[in-house]
Amino acid sequence: MRLDASWLIMAAVTVVLLAYLFSIALNALLRDAGFGVLGNAAIVTLGFFGAIQGANLYGIRFDTLLDAALASLGGAFVLLLALVFAKLGLARFF
């Protein structure tokens, strides 16, 4: 999608704010298994933009905003899930 700088900044701010709100709820659910409010928000944000970047590197182009949002939300929560499982696995052995 072709977006100018103002739309990209607005999209980034929206993602960061929504990630922070979701991470408050995730912190209440995960407690010690999570990474704190800011840690969860950072992981979700990095996973969100990382999924879009990874898809673009593999040549996948998103036709609609809905496709991009669904793919990036999936990537964000897959990253968070993988890191939570890694943290729990390391805590079990150490």
N, CA, C and O of each residue as an XYZ file, in Angstrom:
376
protein
N       0.841     -1.173      0.000
C       0.000      0.000      0.000
C       0.888      1.238      0.000
O       1.942      1.264      0.636
N       0.464      2.221     -0.693
C       1.224      3.467     -0.757
C       0.665      4.449      0.268
O      -0.444      4.962      0.117
N       1.440      4.695      1.294
C       1.031      5.622      2.344
C       2.071      6.723      2.464
O       3.271      6.462      2.374
N       1.616      7.947      2.667
C       2.581      9.023      2.879
C       3.024      9.043      4.341
O       2.554      8.240      5.148
N       3.915      9.948      4.673
C       4.537      9.964      5.998
C       3.526     10.211      7.115
O       3.638      9.615      8.186
N       2.559     11.063      6.887
C       1.590     11.349      7.951
C       0.743     10.117      8.275
O       0.447      9.864      9.443
N       0.354      9.351      7.259
C      -0.404      8.126      7.504
C       0.441      7.077      8.200
O      -0.056      6.354      9.063
N       1.710      6.985      7.839
C       2.590      6.024      8.500
C       2.794      6.371      9.966
O       2.809      5.485     10.820
N       2.950      7.643     10.259
C       3.114      8.065     11.650
C       1.834      7.798     12.433
O       1.888      7.310     13.562
N       0.681      8.115     11.842
C      -0.583      7.849     12.511
C      -0.790      6.351     12.742
O      -1.281      5.948     13.796
N      -0.422      5.538     11.772
C      -0.555      4.091     11.924
C       0.365      3.580     13.027
O      -0.046      2.744     13.831
N       1.598      4.068     13.077
C       2.547      3.630     14.099
C       2.063      4.029     15.495
O       2.146      3.232     16.429
N       1.565      5.241     15.641
C       1.062      5.698     16.939
C      -0.158      4.884     17.357
O      -0.297      4.530     18.527
N      -1.031      4.588     16.417
C      -2.208      3.777     16.719
C      -1.817      2.383     17.171
O      -2.379      1.862     18.134
N      -0.860      1.774     16.486
C      -0.406      0.430     16.860
C       0.220      0.445     18.248
O      -0.046     -0.445     19.056
N       1.041      1.434     18.530
C       1.683      1.512     19.850
C       0.647      1.698     20.955
O       0.737      1.056     22.002
N      -0.329      2.566     20.734
C      -1.363      2.783     21.746
C      -2.219      1.536     21.968
O      -2.511      1.178     23.109
N      -2.617      0.883     20.893
C      -3.420     -0.336     21.048
C      -2.607     -1.466     21.665
O      -3.141     -2.256     22.443
N      -1.325     -1.552     21.329
C      -0.468     -2.568     21.935
C      -0.345     -2.327     23.433
O      -0.338     -3.278     24.214
N      -0.247     -1.064     23.843
C      -0.162     -0.747     25.266
C      -1.453     -1.142     25.986
O      -1.407     -1.713     27.076
N      -2.605     -0.839     25.378
C      -3.880     -1.203     26.001
C      -4.030     -2.726     26.100
O      -4.469     -3.239     27.129
N      -3.668     -3.445     25.036
C      -3.732     -4.907     25.077
C      -2.758     -5.473     26.098
O      -3.045     -6.477     26.748
N      -1.612     -4.831     26.237
C      -0.607     -5.361     27.160
C      -1.019     -5.170     28.612
O      -0.573     -5.927     29.474
N      -1.850     -4.191     28.905
C      -2.380     -4.063     30.264
C      -3.223     -5.289     30.600
O      -3.094     -5.863     31.681
N      -4.083     -5.682     29.673
C      -4.899     -6.881     29.885
C      -4.044     -8.144     29.899
O      -4.276     -9.045     30.705
N      -3.052     -8.211     29.007
C      -2.174     -9.379     28.977
C      -1.369     -9.502     30.260
O      -1.127    -10.613     30.731
N      -0.952     -8.387     30.829
C      -0.205     -8.418     32.080
C      -1.070     -8.963     33.209
O      -0.576     -9.687     34.073
N      -2.360     -8.620     33.208
C      -3.261     -9.142     34.225
C      -3.477    -10.646     34.044
O      -3.635    -11.373     35.025
N      -3.484    -11.110     32.801
C      -3.680    -12.542     32.540
C      -2.413    -13.365     32.769
O      -2.463    -14.433     33.379
N      -1.291    -12.868     32.283
C      -0.056    -13.649     32.319
C       0.698    -13.547     33.637
O       1.406    -14.481     34.014
N       0.563    -12.453     34.329
C       1.256    -12.184     35.590
C       2.749    -12.451     35.452
O       3.426    -11.749     34.701
N       3.278    -13.445     36.155
C       4.727    -13.698     36.149
C       5.214    -14.313     34.842
O       6.408    -14.248     34.550
N       4.338    -14.899     34.057
C       4.752    -15.503     32.789
C       4.986    -14.455     31.714
O       5.630    -14.737     30.703
N       4.472    -13.252     31.922
C       4.626    -12.188     30.937
C       5.892    -11.378     31.155
O       6.775    -11.765     31.920
N       5.961    -10.255     30.472
C       7.147     -9.408     30.511
C       6.851     -8.019     31.065
O       7.647     -7.100     30.873
N       5.740     -7.853     31.736
C       5.343     -6.540     32.227
C       4.549     -5.802     31.155
O       4.467     -6.242     30.008
N       3.976     -4.689     31.545
C       3.123     -3.945     30.619
C       3.935     -3.408     29.446
O       3.564     -3.616     28.291
N       5.027     -2.725     29.728
C       5.824     -2.145     28.638
C       6.535     -3.217     27.819
O       6.690     -3.067     26.607
N       6.964     -4.285     28.463
C       7.601     -5.376     27.723
C       6.649     -6.060     26.767
O       6.997     -6.323     25.616
N       5.448     -6.348     27.240
C       4.433     -6.943     26.368
C       4.084     -6.010     25.216
O       3.922     -6.451     24.079
N       3.969     -4.712     25.517
C       3.638     -3.743     24.466
C       4.748     -3.675     23.429
O       4.472     -3.601     22.231
N       5.992     -3.699     23.871
C       7.116     -3.656     22.933
C       7.157     -4.907     22.067
O       7.413     -4.818     20.866
N       6.911     -6.058     22.652
C       6.929     -7.311     21.890
C       5.798     -7.334     20.870
O       6.009     -7.729     19.723
N       4.607     -6.918     21.270
C       3.469     -6.896     20.342
C       3.729     -5.906     19.205
O       3.423     -6.196     18.048
N       4.290     -4.744     19.529
C       4.577     -3.751     18.499
C       5.635     -4.256     17.524
O       5.479     -4.122     16.310
N       6.703     -4.834     18.050
C       7.757     -5.376     17.173
C       7.234     -6.528     16.319
O       7.582     -6.642     15.143
N       6.406     -7.373     16.908
C       5.826     -8.472     16.144
C       4.877     -7.982     15.063
O       4.821     -8.558     13.977
N       4.137     -6.932     15.351
C       3.194     -6.358     14.390
C       3.930     -5.864     13.153
O       3.612     -6.261     12.032
N       4.916     -4.995     13.363
C       5.643     -4.447     12.222
C       6.606     -5.470     11.617
O       6.896     -5.418     10.422
N       7.096     -6.389     12.430
C       7.970     -7.446     11.913
C       7.241     -8.399     10.979
O       7.817     -8.875     10.001
N       5.974     -8.679     11.276
C       5.192     -9.555     10.404
C       4.956     -8.908      9.043
O       5.015     -9.578      8.012
N       4.689     -7.609      9.045
C       4.501     -6.907      7.772
C       5.802     -6.890      6.984
O       5.812     -7.151      5.781
N       6.901     -6.580      7.669
C       8.196     -6.542      6.996
C       8.599     -7.920      6.482
O       9.105     -8.049      5.368
N       8.374     -8.943      7.293
C       8.696    -10.303      6.866
C       7.874    -10.744      5.669
O       8.396    -11.389      4.759
N       6.611    -10.406      5.662
C       5.765    -10.754      4.516
C       6.228    -10.025      3.266
O       6.244    -10.606      2.181
N       6.601     -8.771      3.404
C       7.083     -8.019      2.248
C       8.413     -8.561      1.734
O       8.661     -8.537      0.529
N       9.268     -9.045      2.626
C      10.541     -9.636      2.190
C      10.327    -10.918      1.396
O      11.100    -11.229      0.490
N       9.273    -11.663      1.737
C       8.952    -12.883      1.000
C       8.109    -12.620     -0.245
O       7.718    -13.559     -0.938
N       7.830    -11.364     -0.527
C       7.094    -11.024     -1.737
C       5.595    -11.007     -1.588
O       4.875    -10.891     -2.579
N       5.112    -11.120     -0.373
C       3.675    -11.081     -0.144
C       3.254     -9.628     -0.029
O       3.771     -8.896      0.815
N       2.334     -9.212     -0.858
C       1.810     -7.850     -0.827
C       0.362     -7.898     -0.369
O      -0.405     -8.763     -0.791
N      -0.001     -6.973      0.487
C      -1.355     -6.923      1.017
C      -2.182     -5.961      0.185
O      -1.814     -4.802     -0.004
N      -3.300     -6.458     -0.307
C      -4.169     -5.639     -1.146
C      -5.023     -4.683     -0.327
O      -5.248     -3.542     -0.728
N      -5.491     -5.147      0.806
C      -6.360     -4.307      1.635
C      -5.743     -4.113      3.010
O      -4.850     -4.851      3.425
N      -6.235     -3.121      3.688
C      -5.769     -2.848      5.042
C      -6.163     -3.969      5.995
O      -5.435     -4.260      6.944
N      -7.303     -4.597      5.752
C      -7.749     -5.696      6.603
C      -6.789     -6.875      6.515
O      -6.467     -7.480      7.538
N      -6.325     -7.212      5.312
C      -5.358     -8.296      5.156
C      -4.074     -8.009      5.918
O      -3.535     -8.884      6.596
N      -3.592     -6.790      5.804
C      -2.368     -6.405      6.498
C      -2.557     -6.430      8.009
O      -1.674     -6.883      8.737
N      -3.696     -5.949      8.484
C      -3.946     -5.917      9.927
C      -4.068     -7.318     10.509
O      -3.534     -7.592     11.583
N      -4.763     -8.201      9.812
C      -4.917     -9.568     10.314
C      -3.595    -10.319     10.316
O      -3.289    -11.033     11.271
N      -2.818    -10.169      9.270
C      -1.520    -10.842      9.215
C      -0.569    -10.308     10.278
O       0.157    -11.078     10.907
N      -0.570     -9.017     10.478
C       0.349     -8.442     11.452
C      -0.091     -8.731     12.890
O       0.759     -8.908     13.762
N      -1.386     -8.782     13.154
C      -1.850     -9.179     14.485
C      -1.480    -10.626     14.780
O      -1.079    -10.964     15.894
N      -1.619    -11.466     13.774
C      -1.188    -12.853     13.947
C       0.294    -12.952     14.249
O       0.699    -13.707     15.133
N       1.104    -12.201     13.525
C       2.542    -12.211     13.767
C       2.898    -11.679     15.142
O       3.808    -12.195     15.790
N       2.193    -10.656     15.592
C       2.471    -10.071     16.904
C       2.196    -11.065     18.019
O       3.002    -11.208     18.939
N       1.080    -11.742     17.945
C       0.745    -12.650     19.026
C       1.480    -13.982     18.915
O       1.662    -14.662     19.925
N       1.903    -14.369     17.724
C       2.771    -15.546     17.599
C       4.128    -15.263     18.238
O       4.680    -16.124     18.924
N       4.670    -14.064     18.019
C       5.935    -13.690     18.655
C       5.792    -13.663     20.167
O       6.654    -14.182     20.876
N       4.724    -13.071     20.671
C       4.506    -13.029     22.113
C       4.355    -14.434     22.684
O       4.920    -14.735     23.736
N       3.608    -15.291     22.013
C       3.420    -16.666     22.467
C       4.740    -17.421     22.490
O       5.024    -18.147     23.443
N       5.547    -17.257     21.452
C       6.838    -17.943     21.399
C       7.757    -17.476     22.527
O       8.445    -18.291     23.143
N       7.772    -16.180     22.800
C       8.631    -15.676     23.868
C       8.135    -16.083     25.255
O       8.942    -16.342     26.147
N       6.825    -16.141     25.442
C       6.284    -16.604     26.724
C       6.622    -18.076     26.934
O       7.016    -18.469     28.033
N       6.473    -18.892     25.897
C       6.842    -20.307     26.017
C       8.332    -20.474     26.274
O       8.735    -21.339     27.051
N       9.150    -19.655     25.631
C      10.593    -19.725     25.872
C      10.914    -19.331     27.309
O      11.750    -19.968     27.950
N      10.270    -18.300     27.816
C      10.492    -17.873     29.195
C      10.059    -18.958     30.175
O      10.768    -19.247     31.139
N       8.896    -19.558     29.929
C       8.429    -20.623     30.818
C       9.324    -21.854     30.733
O       9.577    -22.503     31.748
N       9.802    -22.179     29.547
C      10.708    -23.315     29.399
C      12.028    -23.095     30.109
O      12.549    -24.010     30.747
N      12.575    -21.889     30.005
C      13.826    -21.591     30.705
C      13.623    -21.553     32.213
O      14.501    -21.973     32.966
N      12.480    -21.058     32.657
C      12.212    -21.024     34.103
C      12.050    -22.431     34.675
O      12.340    -22.672     35.847
N      11.592    -23.337     33.851
C      11.408    -24.706     34.325
C      12.744    -25.409     34.549
O      12.879    -26.227     35.458
N      13.740    -25.080     33.705
C      15.030    -25.753     33.817
C      16.024    -25.010     34.701
O      17.002    -25.603     35.156
N      15.795    -23.726     34.951
C      16.762    -22.967     35.756
C      16.148    -22.388     36.984
O      16.832    -21.723     37.763
